[in-house]
Amino acid sequence: MSYTLLLDLDDTLLINPITGFLPAYLQALSSHLAPYADPELIVKSLLGGTRRMIANQQPDCTLEEVFADYFYNALGIPPQALEQPIDQFYTEVYPALKSITAPHPHAVQLVESAVQRGYRLVIATNPLFPRTAIVQRLAWAGLSPEKYPFALIPSMEAIHFAKPNPALFAELLAQLGWPDGPVIMVGNDFQNDIAPALELGFSAYWVSNGSLSPPSGSYAPSASGDLRGLLPWLDSMPIATLQSNFNTPSAQVAILRSTPAALDQFCRRLDATAWSRRPASDEWCPTEIVCHMRDVDREVNMQRVEKVLSQDNPFLPGEDTGPWAEQRNYIEQDGRNALLRFSAARRRLLDLLLSLSPQDWLRPARHAIFGPTTLQEIVTIITAHDRLHLRQISQAIQAASASRRESLSGE
């Protein structure tokens, strides 16, 4: 069973104090765009757009879309007018910011050792920058993605949430198809890296270099030290103690929020034929999976939650939803429309769950299959259902893509 390491970038793998980098970045970008707008207004708009990204909770809007909606409206300039100069900035000006940073002396050794062990590595940086900016900083750390097989490098173009939202960490795993095995967050920032990962139910290694203590009243890290201590600590821990625990209301809400976001990202890459392409004759295509999730949320999940909240210890009958794909002819439906409707249904479910008191989560029910249960256990079943079908759609898209590549290579 493989570990998944979520590795923060700035001040974890790359020495890059935000107090020096951010002012230099804002100065460089605003000066570069000065021919188009007042630099002071550009800085104000950049910071305002960043705050919008950090606050975003909408699963159908990438951070790039959230930022662009604010930034270009604040400047009063259409996006296409700045597309070329911004691209030029990241190509010609941004590389000079490397001088503010320095490679971490132990980062490359850590990554190389983790790769040799077969660990899955995710760059769990705050995805508030375009991909090119993040890839460049990785190169400054001596960790070019061309050399190291990172499973995921999040960026504003492809991610919907930002630190310290626990939904970001759930989204990273969701975009990987919720792989099995322990997940360990590794980062230097307690509030942005460690606390939200622990809230979601992951293990977390705090790169404190032994000189800091956790904030009072906060989550306690699984372990702390410098980068050199991470792998020895993992070796010392029974694997069972590092397994994730998603059974708290806050973790469940984060997972439920991340699901439509991951589906949005998966499905943006699909052309018209890919929506209905089955990996095998007896497996569902993306349209069928999304339609299934839409109908289960609307007709099973929401109704069960409402019933438990409105009745005293109600009986919840089992639902055989598998045949719906054929009965309702999912494969002929519009997959994109189904995704929109699933996202809307999920927002209604989340709004209801977020309104609950701690006592509400403990309300009892009687399930036809599981017997005596609680609302919290019912939501646990919903999140497990999400993870199952995200893994399914990830594998379906990968299989369909591989089949298409083979077909094209044989032409």
Buried (B, 14 or more C-beta within 10 A) or exposed (E): EEBBBBBBBBBBBBBBEEEEBBEEBBEBBBEBBEEEBEBEBBBBBBEBBBEBBBEBBBBBBBBBBBBBBBBBEBBEBEEEEBEEBBEEBBEEBBEEBBEBBEBBEBBBBBBEEBBEEEBBBBBBBBBBBBBBBBBBBBBBBBBEBEBBEBBBBBBBBBBBBBBBBBBBBBBBBBBBBBBEBBBBBBBBBBEBBBBBBBBBBBBBBBBBEEEEEBEEEEBEBBBBBBBEBBBEBBEEBEEEEBBBEBEBBEBBBBBBBBBBBBBBBBBEEBEEEBBBBBBEEEEBBBBBBBBBBBBBBBBBBBEBBEBBBEEEEBEBEEBEBEEBBEEBEBBEBEBBEBBBBBBBBBBEBBEBBEEBEEEBBEBEBEBEEEEEBBBBBBBBBBBBBBBEBBBBBBEBBEBBBEEBEEEEEEE
